[in-house]
Amino acid sequence: MFPKDGRGAKVAFLEKEIEGSHKKVEAVGKGDEKPQKVVVTSPLVTDVVVTQHYSGLIRARRHIELRAFTAGYLEAVPVKEGQAVKKGDVLFKVAPALYKAKLDAELAEVKLAEIELANAKTLLDKKAATRQEVNLYEAKLAKAQAKAKLAEVELDFTSVKAPYDGFLGRLGQQEGSLVKEGDVLTSLSDNSVMWVYFHVPEARYLEHKARQGDSKDHSRLELADSRIDLVLADDSTFKQNAGNVVTIEGIFNQETGTIACRADFPNPDRLLRHGQTGTVLIRRTLKNVTAIPQRATFEILDRRYVSVVGKDDVVQLREIVVQNETEDLCVVKKGLDVTDKIVLEGGRQLRDGDTVESVFRKPEGATGRPKTTGEK
C-alpha cells in the first residue's frame, strides 16, 4: 500500500491524506453556509444643513457705569433696580444747595463786572478813561462769565441723568448716602441689540474667509449660505437670528489658536440681558452634496469605511473621506458614487469578500436612526 522508500515516504503520504480530508470538510461547510441578509441603500445627492457650535458671551451693545459727578449726599433716588429708563430721565440727585449758592455768587460777580464795564465805556466817551482800561473791564467780565458757566455745570452735575434708553442695574447707593466724586451709583444697559462674542478656530476662520472672497470691509466676515442662531441656557432657540455676518477682532489669541468674533442679535422683546451666556450656532447649507446615513459607516484605525455590495453580492470594504457630519448624515467628499450600494443594516460581522443577500431601501427613507424595541 505504501511506497517502499522508507518511513519518510509513509509520513508524507499520511499528511497528504489528512490535507485532502480537511478540504472536503471545508467544502461541505461552505456549501451549507447561507449568505447573510443585509439592508442596503445608495448615496443621496441633496442639500444638507451642517451646524457649528460655539460658546457665546452675551453683552449689551452699550453698557456703562454711572458715577457721581460731584461730592455730597443723595437727596433723591427716583428709580428702582432693573427699571427701564428713557434718555434724559433723572436717576440720582445730589443735594444742590452748596452748588446753587456758588452759582448765585458767580452770577453776582458777572453783574458787577457788567456795571464796571458800562461805567468804563461812559468815561471813555467823555475821554475820562483810556481804551486800555475798557479792555481790562471787558476781560474781567469774560472771566466772571466763565466762572458762572462752570458753577452752572457743577450744579447741573448734581442730577445724574440717563444718557440713552436702557435698563438699570443694581443701585450702588441709596437715598441719604454720602457719595464722593467718582463713586459708582449704578449701571445702564442698552439691550435693543445684543452683541454675542464667540471664538472661532484659525482653520475654520480661514475656511470662511476663503469662501467670502474679496471684501472691502475687513472688519466683517460674511458667512455664505449660512445663518447664525443663538441657543439659550434652557436649550430654547432665540427667536431672532443674526443673519450671516459677524464682526471679527484684529488679532488672534496665540494661546488658544482662535479669533474672537461678534454676532449682533436684535432684541425687541428685551429677553436677553447683559451678562447671559448661550451657544452660537452657525448653520450652513451645503448644496447638492453626496450624503449617506451615519450609521452605515464605521471606523478602523481613525479611518472611515463603508461596506459596498457589488453586482455579484460580494462585499467590499471601501475607505471614504467625510467632509461634514450631522446628527444622522455624513457628507462624503471622496470614495463613493451615487450608483454604489452600501450596507445600512445587518453588516456588523461582514468581512471583505463575504457574499450577502441584500434588500434595497430607497435613500430618501434611509436617514435617521433605526427604531428600538418598544418604539412606535
Secondary structure as UniProt FT lines:
FT   HELIX           7..32
FT   STRAND          36..41
FT   STRAND          44..67
FT   STRAND          72..76
FT   TURN            81..82
FT   STRAND          84..85
FT   TURN            87..88
FT   STRAND          90..94
FT   HELIX           97..125
FT   TURN            126..127
FT   HELIX           131..156
FT   TURN            157..158
FT   STRAND          159..161
FT   STRAND          166..168
FT   TURN            175..176
FT   STRAND          178..179
FT   TURN            181..182
FT   STRAND          184..201
FT   HELIX           202..212
FT   TURN            218..219
FT   STRAND          220..222
FT   TURN            224..225
FT   STRAND          226..231
FT   TURN            233..234
FT   TURN            243..244
FT   STRAND          245..253
FT   TURN            254..257
FT   STRAND          258..266
FT   TURN            268..269
FT   TURN            274..275
FT   STRAND          277..293
FT   HELIX           294..296
FT   STRAND          297..300
FT   TURN            301..302
FT   STRAND          303..309
FT   TURN            311..312
FT   STRAND          314..325
FT   STRAND          329..334
FT   TURN            338..339
FT   STRAND          342..345
FT   TURN            348..349
FT   TURN            352..353
FT   STRAND          355..360
FT   HELIX           363..365
FT   TURN            373..374
//
